[in-house]
């Protein structure tokens, strides 16, 4: 008889294994939305009954088709910082318990200040920036191992490498860091980009730990700098633990045969789009190794909302950049965005929307008059200005300007700013981790680099610089992504060129760095280029002139994109110059007489503070 009882107990224990994962792993007291969905994962857990201590109310229990999952929603309203216990029972017998906690939020967390047009953002690919801890170059829990000899392999850069070089980054005039994703990516190859994530609550061990990431944010905040997390709502990696054991069939978008997205994002607002094209657009996979998440599934949407909020609270983040933002189903991604900005009214989120038309970009910005035509509001505060980027990667090789070439492209881009609900909240950039490097396009002609940076520093929006360009790093995307994501020189022990120090940089690297540093440190304190008004003049002879100004400052920018020295009369600009007679160039400190005319060297830029 005793043997039979023991056998029954043993069998029951094996039917219901202990909980393997709880997500979110903990939460925070006093959130604006009190409804918290907790996912429990363990063998056959959905067959158990669940209760919770402390008189906390369970408002919903979802038992999906996969019995290894249980989604429990509780109401946290008016519940203080506390620990409590979930109890899982089978036939009125306690099977096991799970501790959970609501933690204390940072002071004024809901009203946190985000990045804006007064900031300058520095984009880093952490695997390629600096190796701060060689003992985490490979990890037993992840498949791909360190191999710096392989261009597309793991090179060992990590969070500590970023922390080690914050002095360098700050000296550059940077106020905000955007790192490409840092959560675990367990793909067997090319995992260094980390966009095919396998655990979105865990920093990839080859980058460090969750604690290391929090430490990075803390070190930045000590310097009054900011940290932006690169979030991926559209897809995960094939190796994500939930993809390998789906909670529901429709957790991801699935087809009878593999279907890739058609990438035709105009289908979002195309009145004549076919259903088959539209489905492929939103439900097709980005690539075979990145399953497409179905945000229309309420469980998925809630999971993604809470995951983003958890990272904001846990790491004390200052903003988000969202990868492939408009690849998700529009109404679902709008709900995701609104849920986050409802929690954080001042929080900035910029979406990667690679459209090349101002009206189509505007469609995706919060309160867009164009989106309103179709009763759509993304609630997305900011979008990336790909149109300006395309222009900056071409115009300085167009020596002869006309109505469609050269500086006219820049002029026309800004002439269409009326389409945006908030043109000053765009992310502006010349390049990023998916484009040719600007120094490759212009064959390391530093004059052209200076013109591009001068525009970024003085026009509306938040400028973004891609790591390494400030020392002349180049890269040809036609050779593959690895060429535009090379290791920063000096980031690895034994590097012969250490570009992190003035002494270690070459003469040309210092010329790039000194110009960039002087320019963006000037920008940091110049309110006219943060929020000031703008007046620009139709380019003539490939020369573009514009002014940024507010009640206390007037900045005049002159760009000569021709191959000839040009002398231009200044009487045309009288409405902005007024009674000013001189201007001081902000990088060289040279003074210029602007009372009658100004001479501009070929392929040059002047940024003048009028005095």
Helices and strands as residue ranges (DSSP letters): H 2-15, E 21-23, E 27-28, E 35-41, G 45-47, E 49-52, E 57-62, E 69-75, E 82-90, E 93-103, G 109-111, E 120-124, G 126-128, G 134-136, H 159-164, H 166-171, E 176-179, E 183-184, G 191-193, E 199-203, H 210-222, E 226-232, G 243-245, G 249-251, G 265-268, H 275-283, H 298-315, E 319-323, G 325-327, H 330-343, E 349-351, H 358-362, H 369-373, E 382-384, H 386-392, G 395-397, H 407-415, G 417-419, G 423-425, E 426-429, H 438-441, H 446-458, E 462-466, G 469-471, G 477-479, G 481-484, H 507-524, H 528-531, E 533-540, E 543-549, E 554-560, E 566-569, G 571-573, H 574-577, E 582-585, E 591-593, E 597-600, E 604-610
